[in-house]
């Protein structure tokens, strides 16, 4: 028996994929070894297989901890038939370390009679200069699933198709390099490159009903909707200055080559078809998109967009420092920035301008409350623990720092901790930021040192005795200078020995983990797709693309 799988790299538009055959009725340890060859993961990397619908994660030896509500299984002790015979797809990714390699969605297309002693690539679609799949890997013998004549004919057809595609890509690239001409895409044509289920997901997010429609009809309906000025306004209203400048530059550049750094600020446009990307790493803003943007791009709109983004930054601080605060406290935070001193009524009106899915707080009885803390009235339990403490009002620089980075990068304590991780433990900048973000979340919510150590262990970070002693001291220093939820933004050092309004006379006690909120309710991916500019569901308050979406 063998499985036919379609392995698609996540985040690629148009999709980059390989159709493969692999042996069936083996353990997941053997399946993972075959998948590692097929996606060309680095040798020796740790892996994770996740069946989201079944809430199951599978790792070698069952290492680490499963995420919330998931069951963790040992790959060497679990047979593929237990899950792959009934499920339609799963995710294959690297586990731990830097996670620099991309993730893959593996669709289980069929299970059939025949043998597949070694994995075999039947067909692939990728760009000419693909950074991960340079060429088909050496996989050993091919699967005996076709007759010799069929196999030879299929190979010839595939080779001819690949050669034609590569020749067309080279010709197009040479033409663009010479003339800077457009390929003149339309939003509908680009949306047709999506799978039907992805189109239905986008349609659902837009409130469109597409029951009974075929793929082309859905693409046409979605394209018409995203090209409405009011829909485009809602999308660009939550875009930051860097993203807007990158988009406006993209309009002027016609068809252009996109670098990895540029993609970080342009990717969110790709999901709605406002930027069309090609498999050869070129991209273009459709003329119809540029025309609608020209209609909405007024000085009044850009002023409103700036105000909305600053208010969203302030609401992120509510999630970090308070969970619940009087709207007038947040207003004081908002108006301290130069050029944003509007009236209180205008401030409330501005709050209601934020698109619902982009807003992490609810306004109720003149209180701004983190939406997820409304569940079971968690915010009331937190307020009781906070007592009558005064609200710390962060500076403009602090707000911008937390909003951009998720932790206080300008704090001397966190800088010393980061330098220790870089210089003595030799982690990368990306891992350093991930570790400090996790440490901040634990410290700010009275978390556990054991949780921090477990997080480091999952990333493959270990200390000798001398390093552990130094790290512990640095953690204690960072903890005492962390702005804490229980203290409404004040640090333990600021609270220590203080009198009213900083202290309540109550002892400082640890906050139960059940009280620790997330910035947005966690939702299954099948129910709601997370876009790059959406709030990250991990609870950081940052945009998904600047948080878990890049890890």
MOJOTA-V60904 format. One record per run of one state. SS is the DSSP state (2 for helix, 1 for strand, 0 for the rest). FROM is the first residue (numbers start at 1). LEN is the number of residues. If there is no record, write none. Layout:
[[SS	FROM	LEN] [SS	FROM	LEN]]
This chain:
[[0	1	1] [1	2	8] [0	10	7] [1	17	7] [0	24	3] [1	27	1] [2	28	12] [0	40	7] [1	47	5] [0	52	4] [1	56	4] [2	60	3] [0	63	8] [1	71	4] [2	75	3] [0	78	1] [1	79	1] [0	80	1] [2	81	4] [0	85	4] [1	89	6] [0	95	9] [1	104	9] [0	113	2] [1	115	1] [0	116	4] [1	120	6] [0	126	18] [1	144	1] [0	145	3] [2	148	32] [0	180	7] [2	187	5] [0	192	4] [2	196	10] [0	206	9] [2	215	12] [0	227	2] [2	229	9] [0	238	3] [2	241	12] [0	253	3] [1	256	2] [0	258	2] [2	260	12] [0	272	4] [1	276	2] [0	278	4] [1	282	3] [0	285	2] [2	287	10] [0	297	2] [2	299	24] [0	323	1] [1	324	3] [2	327	9] [0	336	8] [2	344	8] [0	352	4] [2	356	3] [0	359	2] [1	361	4] [0	365	2] [1	367	4] [2	371	16] [0	387	9] [2	396	10] [0	406	6] [2	412	12] [0	424	5] [2	429	16] [0	445	4] [2	449	10] [0	459	6] [2	465	16] [0	481	11] [2	492	4] [0	496	17] [2	513	3] [0	516	19] [1	535	1] [0	536	7] [1	543	1] [2	544	3] [0	547	1] [2	548	3] [0	551	1]]
